[in-house]
Amino acid sequence: MTTIPAARLSRPLTHRDILAISIPIILSNVTTPLVGAADIGVIGQLGQPAMLGGVAIGAQLFGLVFWTFGFLRLGTSGMTAQAKGAGNTDEIAATLERALMVAAVLGLVLIILQVPIGALALWLIGGSPEVQKAAHVYYDWRIWSAPFVFVNYALLGWFIGLGEAGRAFAVQLLLNLVNIGTSILFVLGLKWGVAGAGAAALTAEIVAAVAGLVVAFYEIGSRGGRAPRAVLFDAAALRRVFAVNTDIMIRSTCLMLAFVTFAAQGARHGDVALAANGVLFNLFEISAYFLDGFASAAETYAGQAIGALRRDRFLEAVWLSSLWAVILSLAASLALLVLGGWIIDVMTTSPDVRAAAREFLPWCALSPIVGVAAFQLDGIFIGATRGTDMRNMMVLSLAVFLASVQVLTPLLGNHGLWLALTIFFVVRGLALGSRFPALVRDAFA
């Protein structure tokens, strides 16, 4: 086994350490929902609510379906951080290579099953025939990006686990710039419409995956690590990968079901409400990815501390990253209240959609505050690879959310739907928080 020194664990963690990870990761994470936001923004310039609603559904659909396989990012990050904390460079390399193998297989499976998956997903979300037609066109293009999306998930998790935030940011920035540029070219320049938005997202994912692989294998070479067959296919390591990733996949599936339910319920209120919710959901995603930057810092440093068996370092990571997360949640909510109307106007030219989005904007602005505990605890539990707790608490939260939708939506309409989503965030935070003492006890027994 090749080892590396743990010099960064030998001194107290500082605010600068947290920001050094968080700021590049925030910038990196924000580009993920911006892939869908850029598509929606470009299509919104055409001024057709049905077309905008179709792309909004498509962008949400892929964000949610792809993130069902987000364990490739989450599990890879936690295991990489722990391998680094333990000083095992061979395992660092093996963790990435195992994740890339899984990414390739899952991406091909999704492409093979694209017809039934697309039919089921679009049927569940609903919408008018015009919206469905537009969403289907977008889906038919973007589904081919699945293997490259999953490779990007694995790479992003690996970079985060190592604490190489700058590299993660560079790859994600490239993805977003390519997506914006090709969206403008294909949709507004070549007049491809919805198909152009899907083709742009596909192009961006391919370019980012290729660039990320080049950077990652250069990083492995520079660290002197390797993944011999005995390490790569070690039975105990593979069992751990399977167990952690299965739990996180169930957790992510429950999260996807909650957001699909939110989209489907919005579609039942008409094309305008659907489009408005789509615009606001993208704003919510952007704020969530801002907060996830500090969750990622907790993920990185908590995982490394567990790998090094440093309880004091673990608690430092939790405290400092959570403090910054709360500060940012307040700032994000204020920004959404102040700038939300302007952003809505940029994203759509439809007067009806603009008016509806403004009506529900306060709910969107509240989401960073009520969701910060859930987002932060997610990062801590990911770094600790506590997949079972994440799975169980998400199942509980989903049950409460579905019950809230059934009770509140008939009474309050779309306001009730947003209230149910708010309750979902609160329950997630409380449920994970209840398991935190057991995490600390077990990790440093």
VOGU-3710 file (C-alpha; in Angstrom, 3 decimals, decimal comma):
1> mttipaarls> 0,000/0,000/0,000  1,258/3,472/-0,925  0,709/6,064/1,812  0,667/9,840/1,977  1,389/12,146/4,914  -1,578/13,624/6,776  -0,004/17,043/7,304  -3,299/18,879/6,829  -4,741/16,945/9,798  -1,922/17,973/12,139
11> rplthrdila> -3,180/21,513/12,780  -6,571/22,928/13,825  -9,160/23,469/11,102  -9,754/27,149/10,266  -12,358/29,297/8,533  -9,913/29,642/5,662  -9,827/25,860/5,268  -13,627/25,728/5,090  -13,799/28,546/2,552  -10,958/27,087/0,483
21> isipiilsnv> -13,140/24,038/-0,126  -16,572/25,681/-0,047  -16,155/28,603/-2,419  -14,893/26,601/-5,418  -17,456/23,862/-4,671  -20,250/26,435/-4,459  -19,229/27,809/-7,834  -18,930/24,259/-9,151  -22,261/23,060/-7,740  -24,203/26,069/-8,978
31> ttplvgaadi> -23,341/25,096/-12,541  -25,314/21,832/-12,193  -28,846/23,313/-12,064  -27,675/26,011/-14,456  -27,537/23,355/-17,190  -31,316/23,163/-16,931  -31,687/26,862/-16,139  -29,760/27,855/-19,268  -32,013/25,638/-21,400  -35,118/27,137/-19,782
41> gvigqlgqpa> -33,784/30,678/-20,098  -32,989/30,333/-23,803  -36,317/28,635/-24,588  -38,068/31,291/-22,477  -36,990/33,906/-24,988  -39,349/32,310/-27,515  -42,328/33,384/-25,375  -44,296/30,115/-25,617  -45,510/28,789/-22,211  -46,101/25,220/-23,449
51> mlggvaigaq> -42,586/24,979/-24,886  -41,113/26,506/-21,738  -43,145/24,127/-19,580  -41,916/21,168/-21,627  -38,263/22,090/-21,198  -38,874/22,861/-17,504  -40,335/19,373/-17,074  -37,465/17,868/-19,059  -34,802/19,680/-17,053  -36,428/18,661/-13,765
61> lfglvfwtfg> -36,901/15,119/-15,018  -33,224/14,675/-15,822  -32,098/16,419/-12,673  -34,216/14,026/-10,659  -33,714/10,795/-12,625  -29,980/11,328/-12,915  -29,710/12,217/-9,255  -31,276/8,867/-8,386  -27,789/7,678/-9,275  -26,193/10,470/-7,271
71> flrlgtsgmt> -24,596/7,838/-5,057  -21,811/7,901/-7,646  -21,003/11,386/-6,381  -21,931/10,934/-2,736  -20,476/7,491/-2,025  -17,311/8,229/-3,991  -16,733/11,420/-2,032  -17,053/9,863/1,413  -14,903/6,834/0,620  -12,248/8,961/-1,091
81> aqakgagntd> -12,074/11,348/1,877  -11,660/8,459/4,316  -8,977/6,870/2,129  -7,106/10,167/2,081  -7,453/10,556/5,846  -5,987/7,069/6,259  -3,145/7,965/3,861  -3,936/5,123/1,395  -3,175/6,335/-2,146  -3,848/2,939/-3,732
91> eiaatleral> -7,384/2,986/-2,336  -7,816/6,581/-3,533  -7,117/5,423/-7,088  -9,239/2,280/-6,722  -12,209/4,268/-5,418  -12,285/6,353/-8,585  -11,862/3,389/-10,920  -14,648/1,414/-9,220  -16,951/4,430/-9,526  -16,127/4,882/-13,218
101> mvaavlglvl> -16,928/1,239/-13,951  -20,300/1,574/-12,242  -20,968/4,855/-14,076  -20,363/3,292/-17,481  -22,622/0,309/-16,791  -25,481/2,370/-15,364  -25,313/4,887/-18,193  -25,604/2,153/-20,811  -28,534/0,566/-18,939  -30,379/3,880/-18,923
111> iilqvpigal> -29,854/4,296/-22,664  -31,084/0,746/-23,347  -34,211/1,357/-21,230  -34,807/4,916/-22,425  -38,206/4,239/-24,021  -40,021/2,777/-20,985  -38,271/5,144/-18,570  -39,250/8,196/-20,620  -42,833/7,043/-21,098  -43,296/6,357/-17,384
121> alwliggspe> -41,644/9,563/-16,206  -43,560/11,836/-18,577  -46,829/10,074/-17,744  -46,257/10,574/-14,025  -45,488/14,286/-14,415  -48,394/14,968/-16,776  -49,095/18,331/-18,411  -50,968/19,352/-21,559  -50,341/17,572/-24,906  -48,242/20,533/-26,066
131> vqkaahvyyd> -46,080/20,394/-22,931  -45,711/16,627/-23,223  -44,622/16,897/-26,857  -41,932/19,447/-26,057  -40,708/17,458/-23,041  -40,450/14,305/-25,147  -38,263/16,012/-27,750  -35,953/17,304/-25,036  -35,823/13,858/-23,422  -34,960/12,071/-26,678
141> wriwsapfvf> -31,809/14,157/-27,012  -30,595/14,442/-23,463  -31,005/10,791/-22,446  -27,883/9,984/-24,481  -25,818/12,000/-22,014  -26,458/9,470/-19,198  -23,032/7,716/-19,241  -21,216/11,042/-19,351  -23,356/12,518/-16,561  -22,558/9,546/-14,333
151> vnyallgwfi> -18,853/9,779/-15,117  -19,023/13,454/-14,143  -20,742/12,502/-10,866  -17,953/10,060/-10,031  -15,260/12,583/-10,904  -16,916/15,365/-8,914  -17,233/13,153/-5,834  -13,626/12,036/-6,135  -12,309/15,593/-6,418  -14,433/16,685/-3,441
161> glgeagrafa> -13,238/13,768/-1,321  -9,635/14,707/-2,045  -10,318/18,340/-1,225  -9,325/19,368/-4,759  -12,068/21,963/-5,050  -10,334/23,966/-7,771  -10,261/21,009/-10,136  -13,913/20,221/-9,520  -14,825/23,829/-10,225  -12,802/23,972/-13,448
171> vqlllnlvni> -14,526/20,896/-14,908  -18,026/22,058/-13,928  -17,365/25,568/-15,216  -16,346/24,096/-18,552  -19,577/22,085/-18,629  -21,719/25,133/-17,973  -19,955/27,395/-20,463  -20,245/24,796/-23,213  -23,925/24,300/-22,389  -24,763/28,003/-22,476
181> gtsilfvlgl> -22,827/28,574/-25,683  -24,318/25,618/-27,532  -27,844/26,414/-26,221  -27,667/29,876/-27,749  -26,206/28,474/-30,968  -28,622/25,572/-31,388  -31,845/27,213/-30,158  -31,576/30,846/-31,195  -28,952/30,594/-33,936  -29,862/27,383/-35,761
191> kwgvagagaa> -33,559/27,515/-34,715  -33,614/23,942/-33,442  -36,052/24,833/-30,662  -36,459/22,299/-27,848  -34,229/19,767/-29,655  -31,429/22,339/-29,581  -31,701/22,660/-25,795  -31,379/18,888/-25,377  -28,481/18,669/-27,827  -26,661/21,451/-25,997
201> altaeivaav> -26,901/19,637/-22,653  -25,620/16,431/-24,272  -22,644/18,218/-25,834  -21,699/19,880/-22,553  -21,724/16,632/-20,558  -19,488/14,881/-23,110  -16,913/17,677/-23,130  -16,827/17,883/-19,308  -16,453/14,109/-18,876  -13,495/13,904/-21,256
211> aglvvafyei> -11,763/16,875/-19,625  -12,418/15,538/-16,114  -10,960/12,132/-16,907  -7,769/13,717/-18,207  -7,408/15,795/-15,026  -8,223/12,880/-12,708  -5,711/10,440/-14,124  -3,056/13,137/-14,134  -3,853/13,641/-10,419  -3,501/9,904/-9,713
221> gsrggrapra> -0,148/9,830/-11,475  1,135/12,853/-9,580  0,221/11,251/-6,228  2,046/8,024/-7,060  -1,033/5,901/-6,438  -2,142/2,871/-8,412  -5,043/0,445/-8,367  -3,724/-3,095/-8,899  -6,338/-5,763/-9,560  -6,099/-7,122/-5,990
231> vlfdaaalrr> -6,988/-3,702/-4,580  -9,558/-2,783/-7,243  -11,528/-6,016/-6,812  -10,942/-6,536/-3,093  -14,034/-8,383/-1,814  -14,424/-6,376/1,408  -14,069/-3,080/-0,458  -16,622/-4,132/-3,082  -19,108/-5,195/-0,396  -18,709/-1,824/1,275
241> vfavntdimi> -19,186/0,001/-2,028  -22,334/-1,999/-2,734  -23,816/-1,479/0,745  -23,127/2,253/0,929  -24,246/2,948/-2,630  -27,418/0,870/-2,313  -28,497/2,792/0,782  -27,689/6,138/-0,818  -29,523/5,123/-4,006  -32,667/4,328/-2,020
251> rstclmlafv> -32,287/7,652/-0,257  -31,860/9,472/-3,575  -34,832/7,644/-5,104  -37,033/8,839/-2,236  -35,776/12,377/-2,758  -36,534/12,078/-6,474  -40,057/10,815/-5,734  -40,683/13,829/-3,536  -39,602/16,258/-6,246  -41,440/14,342/-8,993
261> tfaaqgarhg> -44,561/14,520/-6,851  -44,028/18,260/-6,513  -43,726/18,653/-10,311  -46,700/16,385/-11,012  -48,940/18,224/-8,569  -47,905/21,536/-10,137  -48,858/20,245/-13,596  -52,402/19,650/-12,361  -52,805/23,401/-11,889  -52,267/24,174/-15,600
271> dvalaangvl> -49,420/25,107/-17,935  -48,840/28,536/-16,389  -48,518/27,184/-12,835  -46,308/24,379/-14,116  -43,990/26,814/-15,893  -43,898/29,112/-12,847  -43,028/26,225/-10,542  -40,346/25,136/-13,012  -38,726/28,568/-12,928  -38,891/28,739/-9,122
281> fnlfeisayf> -37,656/25,187/-8,711  -34,531/26,116/-10,637  -34,014/29,067/-8,285  -34,454/26,710/-5,338  -31,899/24,310/-6,833  -29,391/27,104/-7,268  -29,767/28,166/-3,615  -29,522/24,526/-2,499  -26,306/24,059/-4,429  -24,897/27,169/-2,783
291> ldgfasaaet> -25,578/25,612/0,618  -24,187/22,305/-0,573  -20,792/23,979/-0,872  -20,475/24,047/2,903  -22,014/20,579/3,154  -19,246/19,473/0,807  -16,639/21,030/3,094  -18,112/19,068/6,000  -18,152/15,990/3,780  -14,472/16,349/2,883
301> yagqaigalr> -13,075/17,198/6,300  -15,422/14,934/8,286  -14,556/11,987/6,056  -10,825/12,656/6,317  -11,110/12,988/10,108  -12,920/9,649/10,353  -10,276/8,005/8,166  -7,599/9,380/10,509  -9,658/8,578/13,656  -9,587/12,237/14,745
311> rdrfleavwl> -12,769/13,034/16,729  -11,629/16,567/17,532  -11,023/17,279/13,853  -14,440/15,868/12,975  -16,232/18,184/15,417  -14,237/21,167/14,141  -15,380/20,385/10,589  -19,016/20,082/11,647  -19,040/23,312/13,643  -17,183/25,587/11,225
321> sslwavilsl> -18,920/24,384/8,062  -22,369/24,573/9,711  -21,755/28,106/10,942  -20,985/29,278/7,408  -23,940/27,328/6,017  -26,396/29,125/8,316  -24,948/32,517/7,389  -25,245/31,724/3,696  -28,805/30,414/4,063  -29,913/33,784/5,437
331> aaslallvlg> -28,098/35,620/2,652  -29,584/33,335/-0,017  -33,129/33,873/1,241  -32,669/37,627/1,235  -31,189/37,518/-2,282  -34,149/35,525/-3,596  -36,600/38,010/-2,100  -34,765/41,026/-3,505  -33,616/39,689/-6,872  -36,174/36,952/-7,527
341> gwiidvmtts> -38,511/39,114/-9,590  -35,709/40,263/-11,860  -34,450/36,704/-12,344  -37,968/35,536/-13,219  -38,198/38,236/-15,889  -34,872/37,116/-17,342  -35,945/33,483/-17,496  -39,313/34,007/-19,205  -41,045/36,638/-21,318  -44,585/35,299/-20,657
351> pdvraaaref> -46,593/37,813/-18,572  -48,751/35,055/-17,053  -45,785/32,954/-15,991  -44,037/36,017/-14,544  -47,086/36,907/-12,450  -47,579/33,354/-11,168  -43,888/32,940/-10,296  -43,937/36,179/-8,306  -46,966/34,955/-6,337  -45,118/31,867/-5,098
361> lpwcalspiv> -41,663/33,444/-4,826  -41,826/33,866/-0,994  -42,026/30,078/-0,603  -38,949/29,679/-2,759  -37,127/32,351/-0,742  -37,929/30,499/2,493  -36,409/27,224/1,270  -32,715/27,967/2,076  -33,532/28,722/5,725  -35,752/25,695/6,320
371> gvaafqldgi> -33,484/23,396/4,311  -30,042/24,313/5,656  -30,042/21,699/8,442  -30,982/18,905/6,039  -28,363/19,927/3,474  -25,601/20,261/6,073  -26,367/16,979/7,809  -26,438/15,258/4,428  -22,822/16,328/3,917  -21,763/15,120/7,362
381> figatrgtdm> -23,444/11,731/6,950  -21,996/11,327/3,430  -18,481/11,974/4,709  -19,092/9,350/7,381  -20,583/6,960/4,746  -23,625/6,452/7,011  -25,861/5,320/4,183  -28,296/3,372/6,361  -29,203/6,408/8,454  -29,595/8,545/5,338
391> rnmmvlslav> -31,874/5,930/3,787  -34,110/5,444/6,828  -34,539/9,130/7,613  -35,340/9,945/3,971  -38,035/7,256/3,844  -39,609/8,808/6,925  -39,411/12,314/5,450  -40,969/11,184/2,152  -43,916/9,618/3,995  -44,569/12,880/5,838
401> flasvqvltp> -44,281/14,869/2,596  -46,749/12,683/0,681  -49,244/12,918/3,528  -48,815/16,704/3,627  -49,453/16,974/-0,117  -52,668/14,997/0,183  -53,940/17,204/3,008  -52,663/20,669/2,052  -52,970/20,798/-1,758  -56,777/20,392/-1,864
411> llgnhglwla> -57,087/23,111/0,781  -54,521/25,667/-0,437  -53,788/24,766/-4,069  -50,264/25,522/-5,235  -49,542/27,322/-1,944  -50,317/24,055/-0,165  -47,886/22,260/-2,438  -45,073/24,653/-1,515  -45,997/24,356/2,182  -45,715/20,567/1,936
421> ltiffvvrgl> -42,251/20,951/0,405  -41,265/23,220/3,298  -42,433/20,602/5,806  -40,369/18,016/3,925  -37,171/20,034/4,444  -37,854/20,534/8,146  -38,559/16,861/8,790  -35,376/15,826/6,934  -33,270/18,063/9,162  -34,874/16,875/12,386
431> algsrfpalv> -34,696/13,208/11,420  -31,001/13,274/10,499  -30,187/15,403/13,531  -31,645/12,730/15,788  -29,054/10,248/14,450  -26,015/12,525/14,810  -25,008/11,371/18,327  -24,969/7,744/17,169  -22,785/8,705/14,199  -20,160/10,282/16,460
441> rdafa> -20,267/7,392/18,897  -19,857/4,705/16,245  -17,241/6,498/14,121  -14,869/7,047/17,034  -15,707/4,122/19,310
//
